Amino acid sequence: MADAITQDEFDAANRRALVAAAQGPRAISARYSRGRVVLDLDNGCSFAFPAARAEGLADARAADLASVEITPSGLGLHWPRLDVDLSVPALLRGMLGSRQWMAKIGQVGGRSKSDAKAAAARANGRKGGRPRKREDAA
């Protein structure tokens, strides 16, 4: 027979559950489909993101991406074949990885070219370009 838990352990577990619940919606299902990871949340919403944009998933094979698991709290996703973990609350905030990974993703987006971006740069140039930083602002 398993050891009974103490009242202190029970209370601590309840406190952890309250903190977890306050962190936002939890995943109730997760799947990989057509290049995206799709989550169904306990609040009735669904959320999807491109696997190629998430840290640790960018170069993964479809079979490995399909093995996604939800942590018992519903606040995390785990890919056992890849040894990758992502936080559901962080994903909902648009964070697809560490600060370093997000900076890398931002650099790629900053190098992208489009007619709209070129037109905006020309319009900004006609106004005198990017405003100079004030020395006392640093």
Backbone as ProteinMPNN parsed JSONL, in Angstrom:
{"seq_chain_A": "MADAITQDEFDAANRRALVAAAQGPRAISARYSRGRVVLDLDNGCSFAFPAARAEGLADARAADLASVEITPSGLGLHWPRLDVDLSVPALLRGMLGSRQWMAKIGQVGGRSKSDAKAAAARANGRKGGRPRKREDAA", "coords_chain_A": {"N_chain_A": [[0.84, -1.179, 0.0], [0.499, 2.244, -0.778], [2.189, 5.032, 0.719], [0.394, 7.277, 2.772], [-0.468, 10.649, 2.018], [0.573, 13.678, 3.617], [-1.204, 16.29, 5.38], [0.047, 18.728, 4.955], [1.43, 18.224, 2.556], [-0.746, 17.812, 0.88], [-1.989, 20.348, 0.996], [0.049, 21.888, -0.127], [0.098, 20.851, -2.732], [-2.429, 21.675, -3.599], [-2.03, 24.45, -3.551], [-0.106, 24.688, -5.585], [-1.68, 23.888, -7.739], [-3.541, 25.98, -7.867], [-1.87, 28.109, -8.574], [-1.014, 27.189, -11.077], [-3.469, 27.16, -12.437], [-3.972, 29.863, -12.574], [-2.235, 30.665, -14.485], [-3.312, 30.669, -16.964], [-5.161, 29.383, -19.84], [-5.255, 25.812, -20.365], [-3.746, 23.184, -22.265], [-5.666, 20.699, -23.843], [-5.586, 18.965, -25.885], [-3.196, 18.091, -28.396], [-1.644, 18.254, -31.561], [0.182, 17.483, -34.555], [-0.049, 18.91, -37.692], [0.107, 19.345, -41.081], [2.468, 21.009, -41.114], [2.067, 22.576, -38.895], [1.69, 22.993, -35.335], [-1.044, 22.179, -33.483], [-3.155, 23.215, -30.945], [-5.745, 22.414, -28.701], [-7.573, 24.113, -26.341], [-8.575, 24.3, -22.85], [-10.465, 26.262, -22.548], [-12.074, 26.288, -24.696], [-10.994, 27.402, -26.945], [-8.815, 27.228, -29.835], [-5.416, 26.945, -30.866], [-2.753, 27.543, -33.072], [0.545, 27.081, -34.374], [3.37, 27.613, -36.546], [5.498, 24.892, -36.824], [8.117, 25.115, -37.699], [8.963, 27.566, -36.766], [9.404, 27.381, -34.08], [11.593, 26.94, -31.35], [13.803, 24.243, -31.38], [12.141, 22.675, -32.881], [12.373, 23.303, -35.497], [13.934, 21.906, -37.482], [12.929, 19.377, -37.391], [11.659, 16.087, -38.145], [8.523, 15.112, -39.603], [7.384, 12.82, -38.447], [8.561, 12.823, -35.922], [7.59, 15.213, -34.894], [4.929, 14.603, -34.697], [4.749, 13.16, -32.396], [3.983, 14.581, -30.14], [3.348, 15.392, -26.743], [1.197, 16.228, -23.994], [1.849, 17.881, -20.98], [1.08, 16.762, -17.609], [-0.108, 18.93, -16.215], [-1.174, 20.415, -18.233], [0.02, 22.673, -19.058], [2.278, 22.529, -20.534], [4.107, 21.358, -23.429], [5.538, 18.444, -24.773], [8.035, 16.846, -26.649], [9.071, 13.787, -26.892], [10.85, 12.33, -28.59], [12.457, 14.319, -29.556], [13.393, 15.609, -27.363], [12.372, 18.086, -26.486], [10.77, 20.804, -24.94], [8.007, 22.95, -24.574], [6.365, 25.834, -23.305], [2.951, 26.259, -22.722], [1.589, 28.685, -21.811], [3.605, 30.544, -22.563], [3.709, 30.149, -25.34], [1.177, 31.095, -26.03], [1.579, 33.749, -25.532], [3.093, 34.39, -27.636], [5.735, 33.652, -27.629], [8.085, 31.675, -28.965], [10.245, 30.347, -28.088], [13.47, 30.617, -26.458], [14.939, 33.805, -25.428], [17.166, 34.249, -27.024], [16.598, 32.616, -29.251], [14.259, 33.872, -30.16], [15.303, 36.336, -30.911], [16.85, 35.548, -33.071], [14.832, 34.665, -34.821], [13.581, 37.124, -35.209], [15.585, 38.511, -36.586], [15.587, 37.185, -39.018], [13.034, 37.872, -39.945], [13.41, 40.626, -40.122], [15.115, 40.83, -42.276], [13.534, 40.243, -44.372], [11.991, 40.927, -47.542], [9.713, 43.067, -49.092], [7.244, 44.611, -51.184], [5.72, 46.444, -49.746], [7.352, 46.937, -47.496], [9.583, 48.103, -48.725], [8.38, 50.417, -49.82], [7.611, 51.725, -47.469], [10.13, 52.257, -46.361], [11.176, 54.024, -48.28], [9.34, 56.152, -47.998], [9.891, 56.891, -45.363], [12.512, 57.737, -45.705], [12.133, 60.029, -47.277], [11.155, 61.682, -45.346], [13.348, 62.335, -43.962], [14.579, 60.202, -42.837], [15.324, 57.726, -40.302], [14.578, 58.791, -37.022], [17.032, 60.455, -35.055], [18.657, 59.163, -32.139], [18.254, 60.542, -28.958], [20.86, 61.859, -26.976], [20.599, 62.148, -24.211], [18.717, 60.289, -23.632], [19.721, 57.818, -23.191]], "CA_chain_A": [[0.0, 0.0, 0.0], [1.276, 3.479, -0.862], [2.15, 5.886, 1.904], [-0.603, 8.352, 2.736], [0.151, 11.976, 1.997], [0.276, 14.484, 4.802], [-2.041, 17.462, 5.116], [0.929, 19.751, 4.383], [1.659, 17.879, 1.147], [-2.021, 18.043, 0.199], [-2.151, 21.795, 0.887], [1.052, 22.377, -1.084], [-0.372, 20.463, -4.062], [-3.538, 22.568, -3.939], [-1.462, 25.77, -3.87], [0.504, 24.585, -6.92], [-2.778, 23.826, -8.712], [-4.088, 27.335, -7.997], [-0.899, 28.891, -9.343], [-1.081, 26.706, -12.451], [-4.739, 27.61, -13.023], [-3.877, 31.299, -12.802], [-1.336, 30.921, -15.61], [-4.061, 30.739, -18.208], [-5.772, 28.155, -20.331], [-4.397, 24.633, -20.472], [-3.949, 22.344, -23.448], [-6.35, 19.421, -23.614], [-5.123, 18.087, -26.958], [-2.161, 18.679, -29.248], [-1.339, 17.406, -32.717], [0.943, 18.091, -35.637], [-0.82, 18.792, -38.919], [0.472, 20.199, -42.218], [3.481, 21.996, -40.782], [1.701, 23.355, -37.713], [1.294, 22.342, -34.095], [-2.384, 22.679, -33.179], [-3.566, 22.952, -29.572], [-7.093, 22.72, -28.257], [-7.45, 24.582, -24.969], [-9.72, 23.997, -21.986], [-11.443, 27.349, -22.585], [-12.824, 26.171, -25.937], [-10.243, 27.987, -28.059], [-7.735, 26.469, -30.458], [-4.251, 27.772, -31.169], [-1.817, 26.829, -33.935], [1.754, 27.824, -34.722], [4.218, 26.851, -37.45], [6.55, 24.161, -36.104], [9.429, 25.595, -38.139], [9.312, 28.809, -36.064], [9.6, 27.106, -32.66], [12.924, 26.456, -30.985], [13.9, 22.803, -31.217], [11.255, 21.974, -33.807], [12.586, 23.832, -36.84], [14.472, 20.936, -38.431], [12.437, 18.054, -37.006], [10.878, 15.312, -39.105], [7.086, 15.082, -39.305], [7.092, 11.712, -37.522], [8.971, 13.239, -34.583], [6.672, 16.268, -34.464], [3.631, 13.993, -34.407], [4.786, 12.49, -31.093], [3.817, 15.601, -29.098], [2.596, 15.018, -25.541], [0.815, 17.331, -23.106], [2.239, 17.601, -19.597], [-0.111, 16.545, -16.774], [-0.754, 20.191, -15.836], [-1.744, 21.054, -19.418], [0.744, 23.92, -19.29], [3.491, 22.284, -21.302], [4.129, 20.381, -24.508], [6.805, 17.708, -24.754], [8.325, 15.967, -27.761], [10.072, 12.874, -26.342], [11.865, 11.961, -29.583], [13.312, 15.479, -29.8], [13.76, 16.159, -26.06], [11.993, 19.504, -26.557], [9.626, 21.199, -24.12], [7.542, 24.322, -24.758], [5.362, 26.273, -22.344], [1.706, 26.707, -23.35], [1.393, 30.123, -21.604], [4.567, 31.309, -23.369], [3.261, 30.081, -26.731], [0.03, 31.992, -26.186], [2.125, 35.116, -25.528], [3.857, 34.572, -28.867], [7.138, 33.292, -27.427], [8.301, 30.35, -29.529], [11.519, 29.833, -27.591], [14.263, 31.482, -25.585], [15.199, 35.152, -25.958], [18.15, 34.122, -28.102], [15.883, 32.078, -30.406], [13.34, 34.892, -30.657], [16.124, 37.333, -31.599], [17.211, 34.949, -34.357], [13.619, 34.719, -35.646], [13.391, 38.532, -35.556], [16.563, 38.879, -37.605], [15.108, 36.639, -40.29], [11.925, 38.729, -40.366], [13.946, 41.943, -40.468], [15.765, 40.759, -43.589], [12.564, 39.941, -45.423], [11.766, 42.027, -48.478], [8.382, 43.117, -49.691], [6.954, 45.915, -51.782], [5.238, 47.333, -48.686], [8.492, 47.338, -46.674], [10.38, 49.031, -49.536], [7.645, 51.683, -49.9], [7.7, 52.375, -46.154], [11.5, 52.758, -46.212], [11.294, 55.219, -49.133], [8.565, 57.233, -47.374], [10.651, 57.314, -44.185], [13.673, 58.477, -46.216], [11.679, 61.359, -47.705], [10.929, 62.479, -44.141], [14.627, 62.586, -43.303], [15.113, 58.95, -42.302], [15.024, 57.33, -38.93], [14.937, 59.853, -36.068], [18.25, 60.207, -34.278], [18.452, 58.953, -30.718], [18.732, 61.635, -28.111], [21.949, 61.412, -26.116], [20.176, 62.073, -22.813], [17.757, 59.202, -23.465], [20.437, 56.579, -22.88]], "C_chain_A": [[0.884, 1.241, 0.0], [1.147, 4.274, 0.434], [1.104, 6.979, 1.724], [0.125, 9.693, 2.71], [-0.268, 12.745, 3.248], [-0.626, 15.645, 4.406], [-1.199, 18.582, 4.501], [1.196, 19.483, 2.904], [0.402, 18.138, 0.321], [-2.236, 19.536, -0.029], [-1.176, 22.38, -0.13], [0.63, 22.047, -2.519], [-1.528, 21.353, -4.507], [-3.04, 23.965, -4.284], [-0.833, 25.759, -5.264], [-0.573, 24.562, -8.005], [-3.394, 25.202, -8.932], [-3.169, 28.224, -8.808], [-0.962, 28.488, -10.813], [-2.349, 27.199, -13.144], [-4.699, 29.093, -13.35], [-3.001, 31.626, -14.008], [-2.053, 30.894, -16.95], [-4.612, 29.406, -18.641], [-4.75, 27.033, -20.462], [-4.742, 23.856, -21.734], [-4.684, 21.074, -23.037], [-6.056, 18.442, -24.743], [-4.1, 18.845, -27.788], [-1.88, 17.704, -30.379], [-0.492, 18.204, -33.705], [0.185, 17.844, -36.93], [-0.349, 19.815, -39.936], [1.405, 21.342, -41.836], [3.2, 22.811, -39.534], [1.441, 22.45, -36.519], [-0.026, 22.996, -33.702], [-2.76, 22.24, -31.766], [-5.049, 23.258, -29.421], [-6.987, 23.017, -26.773], [-8.716, 24.317, -24.172], [-10.759, 25.112, -21.942], [-12.252, 27.345, -23.88], [-12.117, 26.744, -27.148], [-9.24, 26.982, -28.613], [-6.64, 27.442, -30.831], [-3.314, 26.938, -32.026], [-0.613, 27.72, -34.202], [2.593, 26.964, -35.66], [5.362, 26.192, -36.682], [7.927, 24.696, -36.471], [9.874, 26.86, -37.412], [9.642, 28.58, -34.591], [10.976, 26.489, -32.41], [12.891, 24.948, -30.733], [13.048, 22.01, -32.193], [11.562, 22.301, -35.264], [13.036, 22.781, -37.853], [13.971, 19.516, -38.172], [11.637, 17.403, -38.132], [9.414, 15.268, -38.651], [6.747, 13.972, -38.31], [7.465, 12.073, -36.095], [8.042, 14.316, -34.035], [5.308, 15.697, -34.075], [3.594, 13.34, -33.029], [4.625, 13.458, -29.923], [2.937, 15.076, -27.961], [2.279, 16.277, -24.752], [1.239, 16.945, -21.696], [0.979, 17.438, -18.747], [-0.838, 17.83, -16.373], [-1.491, 20.83, -17.004], [-1.036, 22.335, -19.782], [2.018, 23.735, -20.1], [3.26, 21.268, -22.399], [5.5, 19.727, -24.488], [6.885, 16.815, -25.982], [9.423, 15.016, -27.309], [11.171, 12.494, -27.324], [12.871, 13.087, -29.818], [13.903, 16.045, -28.514], [13.556, 17.677, -26.045], [10.757, 19.72, -25.709], [9.288, 22.651, -24.415], [6.419, 24.603, -23.764], [4.12, 26.773, -23.078], [1.459, 28.192, -23.073], [2.353, 30.981, -22.429], [4.173, 31.297, -24.836], [2.107, 31.036, -26.98], [0.445, 33.457, -26.154], [2.972, 35.384, -26.765], [5.328, 34.244, -28.743], [7.348, 31.857, -27.888], [9.635, 29.752, -29.106], [12.199, 30.834, -26.688], [14.44, 32.87, -26.205], [16.157, 35.105, -27.143], [17.471, 33.612, -29.379], [14.963, 33.137, -31.003], [14.105, 36.0, -31.388], [16.516, 36.825, -32.981], [16.022, 35.008, -35.315], [13.368, 36.159, -36.102], [14.361, 39.004, -36.621], [16.121, 38.39, -38.973], [13.97, 37.505, -40.821], [12.393, 40.102, -40.791], [14.621, 41.983, -41.825], [14.777, 40.515, -44.717], [12.318, 41.177, -46.275], [10.345, 41.926, -49.011], [8.202, 44.501, -50.29], [6.515, 46.909, -50.71], [6.393, 47.828, -47.827], [9.36, 48.34, -47.435], [9.7, 50.396, -49.625], [7.724, 52.443, -48.579], [9.086, 52.952, -45.936], [11.708, 54.015, -47.054], [10.552, 56.403, -48.515], [9.299, 57.769, -46.147], [11.865, 58.125, -44.61], [13.301, 59.879, -46.667], [11.441, 62.273, -46.511], [12.236, 62.771, -43.409], [15.208, 61.339, -42.65], [14.696, 58.704, -40.869], [15.429, 58.45, -37.97], [16.194, 59.474, -35.284], [17.882, 60.014, -32.804], [19.009, 60.159, -29.963], [19.792, 61.108, -27.171], [21.503, 61.271, -24.67], [19.161, 60.959, -22.566], [18.438, 57.902, -23.05], [20.666, 56.371, -21.434]], "O_chain_A": [[1.898, 1.286, 0.696], [0.141, 4.197, 1.14], [0.958, 7.535, 0.635], [1.192, 9.849, 3.304], [-1.314, 12.49, 3.843], [-0.786, 15.938, 3.222], [-1.675, 19.305, 3.625], [1.189, 20.409, 2.093], [0.483, 18.627, -0.806], [-2.622, 19.948, -1.123], [-1.538, 23.266, -0.903], [0.788, 22.873, -3.417], [-1.596, 21.743, -5.673], [-3.561, 24.601, -5.2], [-1.004, 26.705, -6.033], [-0.394, 25.152, -9.071], [-3.734, 25.553, -10.062], [-3.63, 29.008, -9.638], [-0.962, 29.347, -11.695], [-2.307, 27.608, -14.304], [-5.332, 29.531, -14.311], [-3.026, 32.755, -14.499], [-1.414, 31.088, -17.984], [-4.542, 28.42, -17.907], [-3.555, 27.267, -20.642], [-5.881, 23.871, -22.203], [-4.369, 20.457, -22.02], [-6.248, 17.236, -24.59], [-4.131, 20.073, -27.874], [-1.879, 16.489, -30.185], [-0.466, 19.434, -33.681], [-0.183, 16.71, -37.234], [-0.4, 21.018, -39.681], [1.166, 22.497, -42.189], [4.012, 23.653, -39.151], [1.029, 21.299, -36.667], [-0.114, 24.22, -33.6], [-2.695, 21.058, -31.43], [-5.543, 24.251, -29.956], [-6.376, 22.251, -26.027], [-9.793, 24.132, -24.738], [-11.828, 24.931, -21.36], [-13.02, 28.27, -24.142], [-12.595, 26.586, -28.271], [-8.869, 26.016, -27.945], [-6.897, 28.62, -31.081], [-3.099, 25.759, -31.746], [-0.725, 28.945, -34.25], [2.544, 25.736, -35.591], [6.106, 26.866, -35.97], [8.819, 24.724, -35.622], [11.059, 27.193, -37.44], [10.115, 29.498, -33.92], [11.445, 25.635, -33.162], [12.061, 24.448, -29.974], [13.217, 20.797, -32.318], [11.055, 21.636, -36.167], [12.551, 22.78, -38.984], [14.542, 18.556, -38.69], [11.022, 18.082, -38.955], [9.118, 15.375, -37.461], [5.912, 14.167, -37.427], [6.774, 11.682, -35.155], [7.741, 14.329, -32.841], [4.618, 16.252, -33.22], [2.516, 13.0, -32.54], [5.092, 13.17, -28.821], [1.927, 14.41, -28.188], [3.002, 17.27, -24.83], [1.015, 15.815, -21.264], [-0.083, 17.929, -19.127], [-2.058, 17.821, -16.208], [-2.343, 21.695, -16.797], [-1.443, 23.022, -20.718], [2.757, 24.694, -20.323], [2.358, 20.435, -22.325], [6.505, 20.384, -24.218], [5.93, 16.115, -26.317], [10.597, 15.386, -27.335], [12.324, 12.349, -26.92], [14.003, 12.837, -30.231], [14.815, 16.871, -28.563], [14.438, 18.439, -25.649], [9.815, 18.929, -25.748], [10.182, 23.494, -24.499], [5.628, 23.72, -23.431], [4.227, 27.622, -23.963], [1.142, 28.922, -24.012], [1.961, 32.031, -22.939], [4.286, 32.318, -25.513], [2.057, 31.707, -28.011], [-0.258, 34.313, -26.691], [3.509, 36.48, -26.927], [6.1, 34.528, -29.659], [6.84, 30.925, -27.266], [10.102, 28.775, -29.691], [11.577, 31.783, -26.21], [14.122, 33.075, -27.377], [15.985, 35.82, -28.131], [17.741, 34.12, -30.467], [14.897, 33.282, -32.223], [13.61, 36.543, -32.376], [16.514, 37.585, -33.95], [16.181, 35.359, -36.484], [12.986, 36.388, -37.249], [13.998, 39.816, -37.472], [16.263, 39.099, -39.97], [13.939, 37.836, -42.006], [11.837, 40.688, -41.72], [14.697, 43.037, -42.457], [15.144, 40.575, -45.89], [12.419, 42.31, -45.806], [9.853, 40.845, -49.333], [8.918, 45.441, -49.945], [6.89, 48.081, -50.757], [6.429, 49.003, -47.461], [9.824, 49.321, -46.854], [10.368, 51.424, -49.517], [7.885, 53.663, -48.57], [9.211, 54.04, -45.375], [12.342, 54.967, -46.599], [11.063, 57.523, -48.505], [9.324, 58.979, -45.921], [12.217, 59.101, -43.947], [14.068, 60.82, -46.462], [11.514, 63.496, -46.637], [12.224, 63.39, -42.345], [16.235, 61.421, -41.975], [13.835, 59.388, -40.314], [16.523, 59.001, -38.099], [16.383, 58.318, -34.904], [16.934, 60.613, -32.297], [20.066, 60.702, -30.284], [19.641, 60.017, -26.621], [21.97, 60.375, -23.967], [18.783, 60.708, -21.422], [17.765, 56.975, -22.597], [21.257, 55.365, -21.041]]}, "name": "protein", "num_of_chains": 1, "seq": "MADAITQDEFDAANRRALVAAAQGPRAISARYSRGRVVLDLDNGCSFAFPAARAEGLADARAADLASVEITPSGLGLHWPRLDVDLSVPALLRGMLGSRQWMAKIGQVGGRSKSDAKAAAARANGRKGGRPRKREDAA"}
